[in-house]
């Protein structure tokens, strides 16, 4: 006998559908696997960062050691054309530094700078 809108027959009252149990179990398993995967990725990232930090420190140390010992001072001498181009660029830069484009702006009778007239 049903008593209201939420009433269920007595034969279904104590039974849970097997499909619901399977879905509940699979959902719990999925959630657990996502949490475990997240923790594993976090641990792996921490390990990789430590390894990267160690390798970077070794690379910097070896580079500094080579610089201090003079191992990196063996550069190829520039050829004459490169030297000529370098001198040309230096000369042009020096000429630009020495050239100052100065303009004289006259003051008006009231002491203010007057507008420049184009000639």
BELSUL-V505257 format. One record per helix or strand. SS is the DSSP state (h for helix, s for strand). FROM is the first residue (numbers start at 0). LEN is the number of residues. Records with the same first field share a line. If there is no record, write none. Layout:
BEGIN
SS: FROM-LEN + FROM-LEN
END
This chain:
BEGIN
h: 9-3 + 17-52 + 79-19
s: 106-1 + 112-1
END
